[in-house]
Amino acid sequence: QVQLVESGGGLVQPGGSLRLSCAASGFTLRNYAMSWYRQAPGKERELVAGILSASGSTNYADSVKGRFTISRDNAKNTVYLQMNSLKAEDTAVYYCRGGTSPPRWGQGTQVTVSS
């Protein structure tokens, strides 16, 4: 069964941090590029961060550069999104994407940044 399962979302105050995890099963994560997307209420789903399989090269949306970091642990078949200096505008459902053909989506995890 090819599956991506996100975890780590929750409620955090502005300026706080969260680390999201995406655990893959049914495929070897190290062989695929992986991405994090998010969708805020009333907005289109947008790419937040991506990481290539071979080189480990990363890319980020301008809105999160310097605050978010995508990484992978191949031994754990897991990709992470470290989110620092969170803002209210970061509130969204965050989705993991990648692997297989077509790529799979995780079920999403809610991140709420609020006082």
N, CA, C and O atoms as a GROMACS GRO file, in nm:
protein
  460
    1GLN      N    1   0.084  -0.119   0.000
    1GLN     CA    2   0.000   0.000   0.000
    1GLN      C    3   0.088   0.125   0.000
    1GLN      O    4   0.167   0.146   0.092
    2VAL      N    5   0.074   0.207  -0.102
    2VAL     CA    6   0.147   0.333  -0.111
    2VAL      C    7   0.071   0.436  -0.030
    2VAL      O    8  -0.046   0.462  -0.055
    3GLN      N    9   0.140   0.495   0.066
    3GLN     CA   10   0.072   0.584   0.159
    3GLN      C   11   0.168   0.687   0.214
    3GLN      O   12   0.286   0.658   0.238
    4LEU      N   13   0.117   0.808   0.236
    4LEU     CA   14   0.189   0.915   0.304
    4LEU      C   15   0.103   0.961   0.420
    4LEU      O   16  -0.016   0.989   0.402
    5VAL      N   17   0.162   0.969   0.538
    5VAL     CA   18   0.088   1.007   0.657
    5VAL      C   19   0.160   1.123   0.725
    5VAL      O   20   0.273   1.108   0.771
    6GLU      N   21   0.094   1.238   0.730
    6GLU     CA   22   0.150   1.355   0.796
    6GLU      C   23   0.116   1.355   0.944
    6GLU      O   24   0.014   1.299   0.986
    7SER      N   25   0.202   1.419   1.022
    7SER     CA   26   0.177   1.439   1.163
    7SER      C   27   0.253   1.562   1.210
    7SER      O   28   0.341   1.612   1.140
    8GLY      N   29   0.220   1.610   1.328
    8GLY     CA   30   0.293   1.721   1.388
    8GLY      C   31   0.223   1.854   1.384
    8GLY      O   32   0.272   1.952   1.442
    9GLY      N   33   0.109   1.861   1.318
    9GLY     CA   34   0.035   1.986   1.315
    9GLY      C   35  -0.028   2.016   1.449
    9GLY      O   36  -0.031   1.932   1.538
   10GLY      N   37  -0.078   2.138   1.461
   10GLY     CA   38  -0.141   2.179   1.585
   10GLY      C   39  -0.156   2.329   1.593
   10GLY      O   40  -0.141   2.400   1.494
   11LEU      N   41  -0.185   2.376   1.712
   11LEU     CA   42  -0.201   2.518   1.741
   11LEU      C   43  -0.073   2.573   1.800
   11LEU      O   44  -0.017   2.515   1.894
   12VAL      N   45  -0.027   2.684   1.746
   12VAL     CA   46   0.096   2.747   1.794
   12VAL      C   47   0.079   2.898   1.790
   12VAL      O   48   0.007   2.951   1.705
   13GLN      N   49   0.145   2.967   1.882
   13GLN     CA   50   0.140   3.112   1.885
   13GLN      C   51   0.230   3.173   1.778
   13GLN      O   52   0.328   3.110   1.738
   14PRO      N   53   0.199   3.293   1.733
   14PRO     CA   54   0.290   3.361   1.640
   14PRO      C   55   0.431   3.368   1.695
   14PRO      O   56   0.452   3.396   1.813
   15GLY      N   57   0.528   3.341   1.609
   15GLY     CA   58   0.667   3.336   1.650
   15GLY      C   59   0.714   3.199   1.696
   15GLY      O   60   0.833   3.178   1.716
   16GLY      N   61   0.621   3.108   1.713
   16GLY     CA   62   0.655   2.974   1.758
   16GLY      C   63   0.700   2.884   1.645
   16GLY      O   64   0.715   2.926   1.531
   17SER      N   65   0.723   2.757   1.680
   17SER     CA   66   0.776   2.659   1.586
   17SER      C   67   0.698   2.529   1.590
   17SER      O   68   0.640   2.494   1.693
   18LEU      N   69   0.698   2.460   1.478
   18LEU     CA   70   0.643   2.326   1.467
   18LEU      C   71   0.729   2.248   1.370
   18LEU      O   72   0.790   2.305   1.280
   19ARG      N   73   0.734   2.117   1.389
   19ARG     CA   74   0.796   2.029   1.291
   19ARG      C   75   0.694   1.928   1.243
   19ARG      O   76   0.640   1.850   1.321
   20LEU      N   77   0.670   1.930   1.114
   20LEU     CA   78   0.580   1.834   1.052
   20LEU      C   79   0.659   1.714   1.002
   20LEU      O   80   0.772   1.727   0.955
   21SER      N   81   0.599   1.596   1.012
   21SER     CA   82   0.659   1.474   0.962
   21SER      C   83   0.568   1.411   0.859
   21SER      O   84   0.446   1.421   0.868
   22CYS      N   85   0.627   1.346   0.761
   22CYS     CA   86   0.554   1.272   0.659
   22CYS      C   87   0.619   1.136   0.645
   22CYS      O   88   0.729   1.124   0.590
   23ALA      N   89   0.552   1.034   0.694
   23ALA     CA   90   0.603   0.898   0.689
   23ALA      C   91   0.550   0.827   0.566
   23ALA      O   92   0.429   0.822   0.544
   24ALA      N   93   0.640   0.771   0.486
   24ALA     CA   94   0.603   0.703   0.363
   24ALA      C   95   0.604   0.552   0.383
   24ALA      O   96   0.688   0.497   0.454
   25SER      N   97   0.510   0.487   0.318
   25SER     CA   98   0.507   0.341   0.314
   25SER      C   99   0.470   0.295   0.174
   25SER      O  100   0.401   0.366   0.101
   26GLY      N  101   0.516   0.178   0.136
   26GLY     CA  102   0.487   0.123   0.005
   26GLY      C  103   0.584   0.166  -0.104
   26GLY      O  104   0.574   0.118  -0.217
   27PHE      N  105   0.676   0.254  -0.073
   27PHE     CA  106   0.781   0.294  -0.166
   27PHE      C  107   0.899   0.347  -0.087
   27PHE      O  108   0.887   0.381   0.030
   28THR      N  109   1.013   0.354  -0.153
   28THR     CA  110   1.135   0.401  -0.090
   28THR      C  111   1.149   0.550  -0.116
   28THR      O  112   1.173   0.592  -0.228
   29LEU      N  113   1.132   0.627  -0.012
   29LEU     CA  114   1.126   0.772  -0.024
   29LEU      C  115   1.253   0.832  -0.085
   29LEU      O  116   1.246   0.931  -0.157
   30ARG      N  117   1.367   0.773  -0.056
   30ARG     CA  118   1.494   0.828  -0.104
   30ARG      C  119   1.504   0.832  -0.256
   30ARG      O  120   1.588   0.905  -0.310
   31ASN      N  121   1.420   0.756  -0.327
   31ASN     CA  122   1.425   0.751  -0.472
   31ASN      C  123   1.338   0.857  -0.540
   31ASN      O  124   1.333   0.862  -0.662
   32TYR      N  125   1.271   0.940  -0.462
   32TYR     CA  126   1.175   1.035  -0.518
   32TYR      C  127   1.195   1.175  -0.462
   32TYR      O  128   1.235   1.193  -0.347
   33ALA      N  129   1.165   1.273  -0.545
   33ALA     CA  130   1.150   1.409  -0.495
   33ALA      C  131   1.025   1.415  -0.408
   33ALA      O  132   0.924   1.351  -0.438
   34MET      N  133   1.032   1.493  -0.302
   34MET     CA  134   0.920   1.509  -0.211
   34MET      C  135   0.892   1.656  -0.190
   34MET      O  136   0.981   1.740  -0.200
   35SER      N  137   0.766   1.686  -0.162
   35SER     CA  138   0.725   1.826  -0.147
   35SER      C  139   0.626   1.842  -0.033
   35SER      O  140   0.557   1.748   0.007
   36TRP      N  141   0.621   1.964   0.017
   36TRP     CA  142   0.516   2.007   0.108
   36TRP      C  143   0.434   2.116   0.041
   36TRP      O  144   0.489   2.211  -0.016
   37TYR      N  145   0.304   2.102   0.048
   37TYR     CA  146   0.210   2.202   0.001
   37TYR      C  147   0.123   2.247   0.117
   37TYR      O  148   0.118   2.182   0.221
   38ARG      N  149   0.056   2.359   0.098
   38ARG     CA  150  -0.041   2.402   0.197
   38ARG      C  151  -0.160   2.467   0.129
   38ARG      O  152  -0.149   2.520   0.018
   39GLN      N  153  -0.272   2.463   0.196
   39GLN     CA  154  -0.393   2.526   0.145
   39GLN      C  155  -0.463   2.598   0.259
   39GLN      O  156  -0.510   2.536   0.354
   40ALA      N  157  -0.469   2.729   0.248
   40ALA     CA  158  -0.539   2.812   0.344
   40ALA      C  159  -0.683   2.830   0.301
   40ALA      O  160  -0.714   2.815   0.182
   41PRO      N  161  -0.772   2.862   0.394
   41PRO     CA  162  -0.913   2.882   0.358
   41PRO      C  163  -0.930   2.985   0.248
   41PRO      O  164  -0.876   3.095   0.256
   42GLY      N  165  -1.005   2.948   0.145
   42GLY     CA  166  -1.033   3.039   0.035
   42GLY      C  167  -0.920   3.058  -0.063
   42GLY      O  168  -0.931   3.141  -0.154
   43LYS      N  169  -0.812   2.983  -0.048
   43LYS     CA  170  -0.697   2.999  -0.137
   43LYS      C  171  -0.663   2.869  -0.208
   43LYS      O  172  -0.704   2.761  -0.166
   44GLU      N  173  -0.588   2.882  -0.316
   44GLU     CA  174  -0.540   2.766  -0.389
   44GLU      C  175  -0.430   2.695  -0.311
   44GLU      O  176  -0.358   2.756  -0.232
   45ARG      N  177  -0.420   2.566  -0.334
   45ARG     CA  178  -0.309   2.491  -0.276
   45ARG      C  179  -0.179   2.538  -0.338
   45ARG      O  180  -0.169   2.550  -0.460
   46GLU      N  181  -0.079   2.564  -0.255
   46GLU     CA  182   0.046   2.618  -0.304
   46GLU      C  183   0.165   2.536  -0.257
   46GLU      O  184   0.163   2.475  -0.150
   47LEU      N  185   0.268   2.535  -0.339
   47LEU     CA  186   0.392   2.467  -0.304
   47LEU      C  187   0.466   2.547  -0.198
   47LEU      O  188   0.487   2.667  -0.213
   48VAL      N  189   0.504   2.480  -0.091
   48VAL     CA  190   0.578   2.543   0.018
   48VAL      C  191   0.726   2.513   0.007
   48VAL      O  192   0.809   2.603   0.015
   49ALA      N  193   0.761   2.385  -0.012
   49ALA     CA  194   0.900   2.343  -0.016
   49ALA      C  195   0.912   2.212  -0.090
   49ALA      O  196   0.819   2.132  -0.091
   50GLY      N  197   1.028   2.190  -0.152
   50GLY     CA  198   1.056   2.065  -0.221
   50GLY      C  199   1.199   2.023  -0.198
   50GLY      O  200   1.286   2.105  -0.171
   51ILE      N  201   1.222   1.892  -0.210
   51ILE     CA  202   1.357   1.838  -0.196
   51ILE      C  203   1.377   1.729  -0.301
   51ILE      O  204   1.293   1.641  -0.316
   52LEU      N  205   1.489   1.735  -0.373
   52LEU     CA  206   1.520   1.638  -0.476
   52LEU      C  207   1.573   1.509  -0.415
   52LEU      O  208   1.623   1.508  -0.302
   53SER      N  209   1.562   1.400  -0.490
   53SER     CA  210   1.601   1.270  -0.438
   53SER      C  211   1.752   1.250  -0.433
   53SER      O  212   1.806   1.213  -0.330
   54ALA      N  213   1.819   1.276  -0.546
   54ALA     CA  214   1.961   1.245  -0.556
   54ALA      C  215   2.049   1.349  -0.488
   54ALA      O  216   2.133   1.316  -0.404
   55SER      N  217   2.030   1.474  -0.526
   55SER     CA  218   2.118   1.580  -0.478
   55SER      C  219   2.080   1.633  -0.341
   55SER      O  220   2.164   1.686  -0.269
   56GLY      N  221   1.954   1.619  -0.305
   56GLY     CA  222   1.905   1.678  -0.182
   56GLY      C  223   1.882   1.827  -0.192
   56GLY      O  224   1.855   1.893  -0.092
   57SER      N  225   1.891   1.880  -0.312
   57SER     CA  226   1.867   2.022  -0.334
   57SER      C  227   1.725   2.058  -0.293
   57SER      O  228   1.631   1.980  -0.313
   58THR      N  229   1.709   2.176  -0.235
   58THR     CA  230   1.579   2.220  -0.185
   58THR      C  231   1.536   2.350  -0.251
   58THR      O  232   1.618   2.426  -0.302
   59ASN      N  233   1.406   2.374  -0.249
   59ASN     CA  234   1.352   2.500  -0.294
   59ASN      C  235   1.234   2.537  -0.205
   59ASN      O  236   1.169   2.450  -0.146
   60TYR      N  237   1.207   2.669  -0.197
   60TYR     CA  238   1.105   2.719  -0.106
   60TYR      C  239   1.025   2.830  -0.170
   60TYR      O  240   1.074   2.904  -0.254
   61ALA      N  241   0.901   2.839  -0.128
   61ALA     CA  242   0.822   2.956  -0.163
   61ALA      C  243   0.882   3.080  -0.099
   61ALA      O  244   0.936   3.073   0.011
   62ASP      N  245   0.872   3.193  -0.168
   62ASP     CA  246   0.929   3.317  -0.114
   62ASP      C  247   0.874   3.350   0.024
   62ASP      O  248   0.945   3.405   0.108
   63SER      N  249   0.750   3.316   0.048
   63SER     CA  250   0.685   3.352   0.174
   63SER      C  251   0.742   3.278   0.294
   63SER      O  252   0.720   3.320   0.408
   64VAL      N  253   0.814   3.168   0.272
   64VAL     CA  254   0.866   3.089   0.384
   64VAL      C  255   1.018   3.081   0.386
   64VAL      O  256   1.075   3.021   0.477
   65LYS      N  257   1.085   3.140   0.288
   65LYS     CA  258   1.231   3.135   0.284
   65LYS      C  259   1.291   3.194   0.411
   65LYS      O  260   1.249   3.301   0.457
   66GLY      N  261   1.388   3.124   0.465
   66GLY     CA  262   1.453   3.169   0.587
   66GLY      C  263   1.382   3.126   0.713
   66GLY      O  264   1.438   3.140   0.822
   67ARG      N  265   1.260   3.075   0.701
   67ARG     CA  266   1.183   3.034   0.818
   67ARG      C  267   1.156   2.883   0.820
   67ARG      O  268   1.154   2.822   0.927
   68PHE      N  269   1.137   2.824   0.703
   68PHE     CA  270   1.104   2.682   0.693
   68PHE      C  271   1.223   2.605   0.636
   68PHE      O  272   1.300   2.658   0.556
   69THR      N  273   1.236   2.480   0.677
   69THR     CA  274   1.341   2.392   0.626
   69THR      C  275   1.283   2.254   0.597
   69THR      O  276   1.223   2.192   0.685
   70ILE      N  277   1.300   2.206   0.474
   70ILE     CA  278   1.259   2.072   0.439
   70ILE      C  279   1.381   1.980   0.447
   70ILE      O  280   1.491   2.019   0.407
   71SER      N  281   1.362   1.860   0.497
   71SER     CA  282   1.470   1.763   0.507
   71SER      C  283   1.412   1.623   0.499
   71SER      O  284   1.291   1.604   0.507
   72ARG      N  285   1.500   1.526   0.484
   72ARG     CA  286   1.456   1.386   0.480
   72ARG      C  287   1.548   1.299   0.563
   72ARG      O  288   1.667   1.328   0.578
   73ASP      N  289   1.493   1.192   0.616
   73ASP     CA  290   1.568   1.089   0.684
   73ASP      C  291   1.539   0.959   0.610
   73ASP      O  292   1.435   0.896   0.632
   74ASN      N  293   1.630   0.919   0.523
   74ASN     CA  294   1.606   0.803   0.439
   74ASN      C  295   1.594   0.674   0.519
   74ASN      O  296   1.520   0.583   0.482
   75ALA      N  297   1.667   0.666   0.630
   75ALA     CA  298   1.660   0.548   0.715
   75ALA      C  299   1.522   0.530   0.774
   75ALA      O  300   1.478   0.417   0.799
   76LYS      N  301   1.453   0.641   0.798
   76LYS     CA  302   1.319   0.636   0.854
   76LYS      C  303   1.210   0.650   0.749
   76LYS      O  304   1.091   0.646   0.780
   77ASN      N  305   1.251   0.667   0.623
   77ASN     CA  306   1.156   0.683   0.513
   77ASN      C  307   1.058   0.797   0.541
   77ASN      O  308   0.938   0.784   0.521
   78THR      N  309   1.114   0.909   0.588
   78THR     CA  310   1.034   1.020   0.636
   78THR      C  311   1.090   1.152   0.586
   78THR      O  312   1.212   1.171   0.582
   79VAL      N  313   1.001   1.243   0.549
   79VAL     CA  314   1.039   1.379   0.514
   79VAL      C  315   0.981   1.474   0.618
   79VAL      O  316   0.872   1.449   0.671
   80TYR      N  317   1.053   1.582   0.647
   80TYR     CA  318   1.014   1.674   0.753
   80TYR      C  319   1.001   1.816   0.698
   80TYR      O  320   1.059   1.851   0.595
   81LEU      N  321   0.923   1.895   0.769
   81LEU     CA  322   0.918   2.038   0.745
   81LEU      C  323   0.929   2.109   0.879
   81LEU      O  324   0.835   2.109   0.958
   82GLN      N  325   1.045   2.168   0.903
   82GLN     CA  326   1.066   2.247   1.023
   82GLN      C  327   1.018   2.389   0.997
   82GLN      O  328   1.064   2.453   0.902
   83MET      N  329   0.927   2.437   1.078
   83MET     CA  330   0.866   2.568   1.060
   83MET      C  331   0.898   2.654   1.182
   83MET      O  332   0.856   2.622   1.293
   84ASN      N  333   0.971   2.761   1.160
   84ASN     CA  334   1.008   2.855   1.265
   84ASN      C  335   0.948   2.992   1.237
   84ASN      O  336   0.905   3.021   1.125
   85SER      N  337   0.946   3.074   1.340
   85SER     CA  338   0.895   3.212   1.328
   85SER      C  339   0.760   3.214   1.259
   85SER      O  340   0.738   3.291   1.165
   86LEU      N  341   0.671   3.131   1.305
   86LEU     CA  342   0.542   3.116   1.240
   86LEU      C  343   0.458   3.242   1.249
   86LEU      O  344   0.461   3.314   1.350
   87LYS      N  345   0.384   3.267   1.143
   87LYS     CA  346   0.295   3.382   1.132
   87LYS      C  347   0.152   3.334   1.115
   87LYS      O  348   0.127   3.220   1.078
   88ALA      N  349   0.059   3.423   1.143
   88ALA     CA  350  -0.082   3.391   1.124
   88ALA      C  351  -0.109   3.349   0.980
   88ALA      O  352  -0.195   3.263   0.955
   89GLU      N  353  -0.037   3.408   0.885
   89GLU     CA  354  -0.055   3.376   0.744
   89GLU      C  355  -0.013   3.234   0.708
   89GLU      O  356  -0.046   3.185   0.600
   90ASP      N  357   0.059   3.168   0.798
   90ASP     CA  358   0.099   3.030   0.775
   90ASP      C  359  -0.012   2.930   0.807
   90ASP      O  360   0.002   2.811   0.780
   91THR      N  361  -0.120   2.978   0.865
   91THR     CA  362  -0.231   2.890   0.899
   91THR      C  363  -0.286   2.825   0.773
   91THR      O  364  -0.325   2.893   0.678
   92ALA      N  365  -0.290   2.693   0.772
   92ALA     CA  366  -0.334   2.618   0.655
   92ALA      C  367  -0.333   2.469   0.688
   92ALA      O  368  -0.282   2.428   0.793
   93VAL      N  369  -0.389   2.391   0.598
   93VAL     CA  370  -0.369   2.247   0.601
   93VAL      C  371  -0.245   2.217   0.518
   93VAL      O  372  -0.235   2.260   0.403
   94TYR      N  373  -0.152   2.146   0.576
   94TYR     CA  374  -0.027   2.114   0.511
   94TYR      C  375  -0.029   1.970   0.461
   94TYR      O  376  -0.067   1.878   0.533
   95TYR      N  377   0.013   1.952   0.335
   95TYR     CA  378   0.009   1.822   0.269
   95TYR      C  379   0.148   1.780   0.223
   95TYR      O  380   0.225   1.862   0.173
   96CYS      N  381   0.177   1.655   0.240
   96CYS     CA  382   0.297   1.594   0.186
   96CYS      C  383   0.262   1.534   0.050
   96CYS      O  384   0.153   1.480   0.031
   97ARG      N  385   0.355   1.542  -0.046
   97ARG     CA  386   0.332   1.490  -0.180
   97ARG      C  387   0.459   1.428  -0.236
   97ARG      O  388   0.569   1.481  -0.216
   98GLY      N  389   0.443   1.315  -0.305
   98GLY     CA  390   0.556   1.256  -0.374
   98GLY      C  391   0.543   1.106  -0.393
   98GLY      O  392   0.445   1.044  -0.351
   99GLY      N  393   0.644   1.049  -0.458
   99GLY     CA  394   0.652   0.906  -0.479
   99GLY      C  395   0.559   0.855  -0.586
   99GLY      O  396   0.460   0.920  -0.621
  100THR      N  397   0.590   0.740  -0.638
  100THR     CA  398   0.510   0.663  -0.733
  100THR      C  399   0.466   0.744  -0.855
  100THR      O  400   0.513   0.856  -0.876
  101SER      N  401   0.376   0.687  -0.934
  101SER     CA  402   0.322   0.752  -1.052
  101SER      C  403   0.175   0.716  -1.063
  101SER      O  404   0.143   0.600  -1.088
  102PRO      N  405   0.084   0.810  -1.047
  102PRO     CA  406   0.110   0.950  -1.013
  102PRO      C  407   0.153   0.968  -0.868
  102PRO      O  408   0.134   0.878  -0.786
  103PRO      N  409   0.211   1.082  -0.836
  103PRO     CA  410   0.251   1.106  -0.698
  103PRO      C  411   0.132   1.102  -0.604
  103PRO      O  412   0.020   1.136  -0.642
  104ARG      N  413   0.156   1.060  -0.483
  104ARG     CA  414   0.053   1.051  -0.381
  104ARG      C  415   0.048   1.176  -0.296
  104ARG      O  416   0.147   1.247  -0.280
  105TRP      N  417  -0.069   1.200  -0.242
  105TRP     CA  418  -0.090   1.305  -0.143
  105TRP      C  419  -0.116   1.242  -0.007
  105TRP      O  420  -0.184   1.140   0.002
  106GLY      N  421  -0.064   1.304   0.097
  106GLY     CA  422  -0.104   1.268   0.231
  106GLY      C  423  -0.241   1.323   0.262
  106GLY      O  424  -0.300   1.394   0.180
  107GLN      N  425  -0.293   1.290   0.378
  107GLN     CA  426  -0.427   1.334   0.416
  107GLN      C  427  -0.430   1.477   0.466
  107GLN      O  428  -0.538   1.536   0.476
  108GLY      N  429  -0.316   1.532   0.497
  108GLY     CA  430  -0.305   1.668   0.545
  108GLY      C  431  -0.305   1.677   0.696
  108GLY      O  432  -0.362   1.593   0.765
  109THR      N  433  -0.239   1.781   0.746
  109THR     CA  434  -0.237   1.809   0.888
  109THR      C  435  -0.258   1.959   0.909
  109THR      O  436  -0.196   2.041   0.842
  110GLN      N  437  -0.345   1.993   1.002
  110GLN     CA  438  -0.382   2.132   1.024
  110GLN      C  439  -0.277   2.204   1.108
  110GLN      O  440  -0.235   2.156   1.213
  111VAL      N  441  -0.235   2.320   1.059
  111VAL     CA  442  -0.148   2.409   1.134
  111VAL      C  443  -0.223   2.540   1.155
  111VAL      O  444  -0.265   2.605   1.059
  112THR      N  445  -0.240   2.577   1.280
  112THR     CA  446  -0.309   2.701   1.314
  112THR      C  447  -0.216   2.789   1.396
  112THR      O  448  -0.169   2.749   1.502
  113VAL      N  449  -0.190   2.909   1.346
  113VAL     CA  450  -0.104   3.005   1.414
  113VAL      C  451  -0.192   3.118   1.464
  113VAL      O  452  -0.245   3.196   1.385
  114SER      N  453  -0.207   3.126   1.594
  114SER     CA  454  -0.299   3.223   1.652
  114SER      C  455  -0.265   3.246   1.798
  114SER      O  456  -0.213   3.159   1.867
  115SER      N  457  -0.296   3.367   1.844
  115SER     CA  458  -0.282   3.400   1.985
  115SER      C  459  -0.406   3.360   2.063
  115SER      O  460  -0.412   3.381   2.184
   0.00000   0.00000   0.00000
